[in-house]
Amino acid sequence: MPAQELEAWLWEAACALRGPVDAPKFKDYILPLVFLKRLSDVFEDELARLSKEYGSWQTATHIIEGERERGLIAKGHGVVRFYIPENARWPSIRHQTTHLGQYLTDAVRAVARENPSLSGVIDMVDFNATAAGQRILPDDHLAALIEVLSRRRLGLHDVEPDVLGRAYEYLLRKFAEDQGQSAGEFYTPREVGLLMARLLEPEPGMTVYDPACGSGGLLIKSHLHLLEKYGQDQNGRRRLPSQIRPLKLYGQEINPATFAIARMNAVIHDLEADIRLGDTLRHPAFREASGRLQTFDLVVANPMWNQKFPTDLYENDPFGRFPYGAPPGSSADWGWLQHMLASLNDTGRMAVVLDTGAVSRGSGNQGASRERDIRKAFVERDLIEAVILLPENLFYNTTAPGVILLINRRKRHKGQILLINASQLFAKGRPKNYLQDTHIHTIAQLYQNWEAREGLSALITQDEAARNDYNLSPSRYVSANGGEDVLPLEEALVRLDEAQEERAQAEKALREILQTLGFRQEP
């Protein structure tokens, strides 16, 4: 099935919910059902394959049921990847005519019981939920949704995992367009993820970690790039050859609903990924037996920009993740970067999307600046390899451009930093701009060739960074259009918060000095 046809079908399914449910809530209902249909159709295909292999449907069913009873399927060691109970198989769902909401809820819970790895993933939604005594999603709308979904099979021979995965992410993008401001918490534009994969160039068998993985898109793009580079057509299906080891993918997500989407997204793409629920900065999930942080070959991430955390989170960290200082309470950007650095192994590399202010705040100020001081430490230790300024209006939660920071523990070009101003490399879109393939190729080539090109990129030394007070904004060194930079509103607010925080600290220090000298403040 062509991707565009699949996308149109899935969006038609989503439109079946219009009316009783607000658009931002569509994904809560449709994504689990698309996921369930994929599981059901694949289970039918696996049963048919085993029936052919063993000569009868009864024998195949007996083998599957036997493995189910012994717990082999639940542990991931069975002849099928997931066991789908009879009441959760799509033909049973389609023929249900009454009490559909309760039936669907029971069905997804039955799948979760049979397959512990799907617990908290497929069973997150109560299709029979009520508000003010009324059903949120009436049975007639559920029936319409199921009828639309029933028009296409999603089995092994009907649709490639990558094609279905792209359509699934198409739905995420459409939901992001509807959700606007909050969408950036779970969705990074596809082309930005593809660019980051091109920049990191993952190799077979590498470990890839995203500590703020959202819907899992950046991890999946790493796999897709490996597939593009090493994959071969096998019976009309794109696959990695047996001698090419797949990537080992790891992610953590704080939002339970988004965590569930990430797990579904990985299964839809036919990937094994260890994705865990939790607050990464407060409770990092990936640790060695010794209690130390687990380390990885690559880190790829787009954490929420300018998050606010109390400074004692950094100062009292039991994992020693913040040796270069506590960032201000107004922005956790350099807290995230230090956590990710601590999660890299000795040869590790990372690509991280952050607010543009992360590479410039505090530079040129007369007073102290925590972010500037941490940035200085990264530059002096020769960890920052490149900074890429992206175009405006790419991301769903802001019109601000954002930057990609590339960190490398084993830099190819010691003492140098590549700065790429890609602010003009975009195509206009509605509601968002986007990067075309030619733009991605240009940016990746500049980085891979380590090239300074007029109007696009520049190479600076550590000394030059120091002379500019560790301002690493590409627009400072590369003028793309001769225009004057305008401070985005979001950046202005962060700087105001930081200035107020610094003022409060200075006033506190002054009061302590005055008390020491014996001066009493007037009430």
C-alpha positions in Angstrom: 0.0 0.0 0.0 1.5 3.4 -1.0 2.3 5.6 1.9 0.0 8.4 0.7 -2.9 6.0 0.4 -2.2 4.7 3.9 -2.0 8.3 5.3 -5.3 9.3 3.7 -7.0 6.2 5.2 -5.6 6.8 8.7 -6.7 10.5 8.6 -10.2 9.4 7.5 -10.2 7.2 10.5 -9.3 10.1 12.7 -12.0 12.2 11.2 -14.6 9.6 12.3 -14.0 11.0 15.8 -14.9 14.6 15.0 -17.7 15.9 17.1 -17.6 14.4 20.6 -13.9 14.5 21.0 -11.5 17.5 20.8 -8.9 17.1 18.0 -6.0 17.0 20.5 -7.6 13.9 22.0 -7.9 12.0 18.7 -4.6 10.3 19.2 -5.6 8.8 22.6 -8.2 6.7 20.8 -7.0 6.1 17.3 -3.4 5.2 17.9 -4.1 2.3 20.3 -6.7 0.9 17.8 -4.3 1.2 14.8 -1.7 -0.5 17.0 -4.2 -3.3 18.0 -5.2 -3.8 14.4 -1.5 -4.2 13.4 -1.0 -6.7 16.2 -4.2 -8.7 15.2 -3.4 -8.8 11.5 0.2 -9.9 12.1 -1.0 -12.6 14.5 -3.3 -13.9 11.8 -0.4 -13.9 9.3 1.8 -15.8 11.8 -0.9 -18.3 12.5 -1.3 -18.8 8.7 2.4 -19.3 8.3 2.5 -21.9 11.1 -0.5 -23.7 9.7 1.2 -24.0 6.3 4.5 -25.1 8.0 2.8 -27.7 10.2 0.1 -28.8 7.8 -3.0 -27.7 9.7 -4.6 -24.8 11.5 -5.4 -27.0 14.5 -1.7 -28.0 14.9 -0.5 -24.4 14.6 -3.1 -23.2 17.2 -2.1 -26.0 19.5 1.6 -25.0 19.4 0.8 -21.4 20.0 -1.6 -22.2 22.9 1.0 -24.5 24.4 3.7 -21.8 24.3 1.2 -19.3 25.8 0.5 -21.6 28.7 4.2 -22.2 29.4 4.8 -18.4 29.3 7.2 -18.5 26.4 5.3 -15.9 24.3 5.0 -13.6 27.3 8.8 -13.8 27.8 9.5 -13.1 24.1 10.6 -16.7 23.3 7.6 -18.0 21.4 6.9 -18.8 17.7 4.8 -15.5 17.6 6.0 -12.2 19.0 2.7 -11.3 20.7 -0.3 -13.5 21.7 -3.6 -11.9 20.8 -6.7 -13.4 22.7 -9.7 -14.3 20.7 -11.8 -11.3 22.0 -9.1 -8.9 20.9 -8.7 -10.1 17.3 -10.0 -7.7 14.8 -12.8 -10.0 13.4 -14.3 -10.3 16.9 -14.1 -6.5 17.4 -15.7 -5.8 14.1 -18.6 -8.1 14.8 -19.3 -6.6 18.2 -22.5 -4.6 18.0 -23.4 -3.6 21.6 -21.4 -2.1 24.5 -18.5 -1.4 22.2 -16.6 0.9 24.5 -16.5 -1.7 27.3 -15.6 -4.4 24.9 -12.7 -2.5 23.5 -11.4 -1.7 26.9 -11.6 -5.3 27.9 -9.9 -6.3 24.7 -6.8 -4.1 25.1 -6.5 -5.1 28.8 -6.6 -8.7 27.7 -3.7 -8.1 25.3 -1.7 -6.4 28.0 -2.3 -9.3 30.4 -1.1 -11.8 27.9 1.9 -9.7 26.8 3.5 -7.9 29.9 5.8 -5.9 27.6 2.6 -4.1 26.3 1.2 -3.3 29.8 0.9 0.4 30.2 1.2 0.8 26.4 -1.9 -0.6 24.7 -4.2 -0.4 27.7 -3.8 3.3 28.6 -7.2 4.3 27.3 -10.6 3.6 28.8 -12.9 3.5 25.7 -15.9 3.4 28.0 -14.9 6.5 30.0 -17.5 9.1 31.0 -17.5 12.8 32.0 -20.4 14.4 33.8 -22.3 11.1 33.5 -22.0 11.0 29.7 -19.8 8.8 27.5 -16.8 10.8 26.2 -16.8 8.7 23.0 -20.2 7.2 22.2 -20.4 3.7 20.7 -21.7 5.0 17.3 -18.4 7.0 16.8 -16.3 4.0 17.9 -18.2 1.8 15.4 -17.6 4.3 12.7 -13.9 4.4 13.5 -13.6 0.6 13.5 -15.4 0.4 10.2 -12.9 2.7 8.6 -10.0 0.9 10.1 -11.4 -2.4 8.8 -11.0 -1.4 5.2 -7.3 -2.1 5.2 -5.2 -5.0 6.5 -2.0 -4.1 8.3 -0.4 -7.6 8.2 3.1 -8.7 7.3 2.4 -8.9 3.6 0.1 -5.9 3.3 2.4 -3.0 4.5 6.0 -2.6 5.3 6.9 -1.7 8.9 8.6 1.5 7.6 5.6 2.5 5.5 3.2 1.9 8.3 5.6 3.6 10.7 5.7 6.7 8.4 1.9 6.8 8.3 1.8 6.4 12.1 4.1 9.4 12.4 2.0 11.3 9.8 -0.8 11.0 12.3 1.4 12.2 15.1 2.3 15.2 12.9 -1.3 15.9 12.2 -2.1 15.7 15.9 0.8 18.0 16.5 -0.6 20.6 14.1 -3.8 20.5 16.1 -2.2 20.6 19.5 0.2 23.5 18.6 2.0 24.7 21.7 2.0 21.4 23.6 3.0 19.2 20.6 6.7 19.7 21.0 6.6 17.6 24.1 6.0 14.5 22.0 6.9 15.2 18.4 10.1 16.4 16.6 9.6 17.2 12.9 10.6 14.2 10.8 13.1 16.1 8.7 15.0 17.4 11.8 15.3 13.8 13.0 16.6 12.6 9.7 19.2 15.4 9.7 20.3 14.5 13.2 20.7 10.8 12.1 22.8 12.0 9.1 25.0 14.0 11.3 25.6 11.2 13.8 25.9 8.4 11.1 25.1 5.4 13.4 27.0 2.2 12.7 25.8 -1.4 13.1 25.5 -2.6 16.7 25.8 0.9 18.3 23.8 1.9 21.3 21.6 5.0 20.9 20.0 6.8 23.8 17.3 9.5 24.0 16.7 10.7 27.6 13.6 12.8 26.6 12.4 10.5 23.8 8.8 11.7 23.4 7.1 9.5 20.8 10.5 7.8 20.0 10.9 9.5 16.6 14.6 10.4 17.0 15.5 6.8 17.9 13.5 5.5 15.0 15.2 7.9 12.6 18.6 6.5 13.6 17.4 3.0 12.7 15.9 4.2 9.4 19.2 5.8 8.5 21.1 2.5 9.2 18.5 0.7 7.1 19.0 3.2 4.3 22.7 2.7 4.4 23.0 -1.0 4.8 19.6 -2.4 4.0 18.9 -4.8 1.2 15.7 -5.8 -0.6 14.7 -9.3 0.5 11.6 -10.6 -1.2 10.4 -7.1 -1.9 11.0 -6.0 1.7 13.8 -3.7 3.0 15.8 -5.6 5.6 19.2 -5.5 7.2 21.4 -8.4 6.1 22.0 -11.0 8.8 25.6 -9.9 9.2 24.6 -6.3 10.0 23.8 -5.9 13.6 20.8 -3.6 14.4 21.1 -0.6 16.7 20.3 -1.0 20.3 17.8 1.7 21.2 17.1 3.2 24.7 14.8 6.0 25.7 13.1 7.6 28.7 9.9 9.6 28.7 8.2 11.4 31.6 4.7 11.5 30.3 2.8 8.2 30.6 0.6 8.8 27.5 3.6 9.8 25.4 5.7 6.9 26.7 2.9 4.6 25.5 3.0 6.2 22.0 6.8 5.7 21.9 6.4 2.0 22.7 3.7 1.6 20.1 5.8 3.5 17.6 8.8 1.1 18.1 6.6 -2.0 17.7 4.9 -0.5 14.6 8.4 -0.1 13.1 9.2 -3.7 14.0 11.9 -2.5 16.4 13.2 -3.7 19.7 13.6 -0.7 22.0 14.1 -0.4 25.7 11.9 2.6 26.6 11.2 3.4 30.2 8.9 5.8 32.0 10.2 8.4 34.4 11.8 11.8 35.1 15.3 11.6 33.6 16.9 14.5 35.4 15.5 13.4 38.8 15.5 9.7 38.3 17.6 8.5 35.4 16.4 5.0 34.5 19.4 3.5 32.8 22.1 2.5 35.4 24.7 -0.1 35.7 24.6 -2.8 38.5 27.0 -0.6 40.4 24.5 2.3 40.4 26.5 4.4 38.0 24.9 5.8 34.9 24.8 3.5 31.8 26.8 5.0 28.9 26.1 4.8 25.2 27.7 5.3 21.8 25.3 7.9 20.7 22.8 10.3 22.3 20.2 12.0 20.3 17.6 14.3 21.9 15.2 17.2 21.8 14.4 17.9 25.4 11.9 20.6 26.4 13.6 23.9 26.0 14.3 26.1 29.0 12.7 23.9 31.6 12.7 25.2 35.2 14.3 23.0 37.9 15.5 24.0 41.4 19.3 24.4 41.6 19.5 21.9 44.4 18.6 19.2 41.9 22.0 19.8 40.3 24.0 20.5 43.5 22.8 17.4 45.3 23.0 15.0 42.4 24.0 11.5 43.5 25.4 10.6 40.0 27.9 13.4 39.7 26.4 14.5 36.4 27.0 18.2 36.8 30.7 18.8 37.3 30.7 22.0 35.3 28.2 23.8 37.5 24.5 24.1 38.2 22.6 25.9 35.4 20.2 28.7 36.4 16.7 27.7 37.6 15.3 29.6 34.6 16.7 27.1 32.1 17.8 23.4 32.4 19.3 23.3 28.9 22.9 22.9 30.2 21.6 20.5 32.9 20.3 18.3 30.1 23.6 18.6 28.2 25.6 17.6 31.2 23.4 14.6 31.9 23.8 13.5 28.2 27.6 14.0 28.4 27.7 11.8 31.5 25.7 9.2 29.5 28.3 9.1 26.7 31.0 6.4 26.7 34.7 7.3 26.0 34.2 7.6 22.3 30.6 8.8 22.4 28.9 11.5 20.3 25.6 13.3 20.6 23.3 15.6 18.7 20.9 17.7 20.8 18.3 20.3 19.8 18.0 23.3 22.1 16.8 26.9 22.2 19.2 29.2 20.4 19.9 31.0 23.7 21.7 28.0 25.1 24.7 28.9 23.0 24.8 32.6 23.7 23.1 33.5 27.0 25.4 35.3 29.5 28.1 36.1 26.9 29.1 39.7 27.0 27.5 40.4 30.4 29.5 42.2 33.0 28.3 40.0 35.8 28.4 36.2 36.5 26.5 33.8 34.2 26.1 30.1 35.0 25.3 29.1 31.5 28.3 31.0 30.0 30.6 29.4 32.6 29.3 25.9 31.8 29.7 26.7 28.1 33.2 27.8 28.7 34.0 24.6 30.5 32.7 22.6 27.5 34.8 24.7 25.1 38.0 24.5 27.2 37.7 20.7 27.3 37.2 20.6 23.6 33.9 18.8 23.7 31.8 21.0 21.3 32.3 20.0 17.7 29.6 22.0 15.9 26.6 24.2 16.3 23.9 24.4 13.7 21.4 27.2 13.6 18.1 25.9 12.2 15.4 27.9 10.4 12.5 29.5 12.2 9.0 27.9 12.5 10.0 24.3 12.2 8.9 23.1 15.6 5.3 22.7 16.8 5.7 24.3 20.2 7.5 27.5 19.1 8.3 29.6 16.1 11.9 30.1 17.5 14.6 28.4 15.3 16.5 26.2 17.7 20.1 24.9 17.4 21.6 21.5 17.1 24.7 21.0 19.3 27.1 18.3 18.3 29.3 17.0 21.2 32.1 14.6 20.6 34.4 13.0 23.2 36.9 12.2 20.4 36.8 15.2 18.1 38.1 14.8 14.6 39.5 18.4 14.5 41.0 19.3 17.8 40.6 22.8 19.0 38.1 23.8 16.3 34.3 24.4 16.3 32.2 24.3 13.1 29.4 26.9 13.1 26.6 26.4 10.5 24.0 29.1 9.8 21.2 27.1 8.1 18.6 29.7 9.0 17.7 30.3 5.3 17.7 26.6 4.2 14.0 25.8 4.4 10.8 25.6 2.3 7.7 27.5 3.3 4.9 25.4 4.6 1.5 25.6 6.4 1.4 25.7 9.3 5.1 25.0 9.6 8.3 25.4 7.5 10.2 22.3 6.7 13.6 21.1 5.5 13.8 19.6 2.0 16.2 16.7 1.2 18.6 19.1 -0.5 18.7 21.2 2.7 19.5 18.1 4.8 22.2 17.1 2.4 23.8 20.5 2.3 24.0 20.8 6.1 25.2 17.2 6.5 27.9 17.7 3.9 29.2 20.9 5.5 29.6 19.0 8.7 31.0 15.8 7.3 33.5 17.7 5.0 34.3 20.1 7.8 33.8 23.0 5.4 33.8 26.7 5.9 31.5 28.2 3.2 30.7 31.8 2.6 27.3 32.7 3.9 26.7 29.2 5.4 29.5 28.1 7.8 32.6 29.1 9.6 35.4 27.4 11.6 36.6 29.0 14.8 39.2 28.1 17.3 38.9 27.8 21.1 40.8 31.1 21.4 38.3 32.8 19.1 35.4 31.4 21.1 37.1 32.8 24.2 37.5 36.3 22.6 33.8 36.3 22.0 33.1 35.3 25.6 32.0 31.8 24.6 29.1 33.0 22.4 28.7 30.1 20.0 25.7 31.5 18.1 26.4 30.7 14.3 24.7 34.0 13.3 27.5 35.9 15.2 30.1 34.4 12.9 28.1 33.7 9.7 25.8 36.4 8.3 23.2 34.6 6.1 21.2 37.6 4.9 22.9 40.7 6.2 19.9 41.3 8.5 20.1 42.2 12.2 19.3 39.5 14.7 16.1 40.0 16.6 15.8 38.5 20.1 12.9 36.0 20.1 10.2 36.6 22.8 10.8 33.2 24.4 14.5 34.0 24.7 13.8 37.5 26.1 11.6 35.9 28.8 14.3 33.4 29.8 16.9 36.1 30.1 14.5 38.2 32.2 14.0 35.1 34.5 17.7 34.6 34.8 18.3 38.3 35.6 15.7 38.2 38.3 17.2 35.1 39.7 20.7 36.6 39.7 19.3 39.8 41.4 17.6 37.7 44.1 20.9 35.9 44.8 22.9 39.1 44.9 20.3 40.6 47.4 20.6 37.5 49.5 24.4 37.7 49.6 24.3 41.4 50.4 21.9 40.8 53.4 24.2 38.1 54.7 27.2 40.5 54.5 25.3 43.3 56.2 24.2 41.0 59.0 27.8 39.9 59.4 28.9 43.5 59.8 26.2 44.1 62.4 23.8 46.2 60.3 20.2 45.6 60.9 17.7 46.0 58.1 14.7 48.2 58.6 11.4 46.2 58.5 
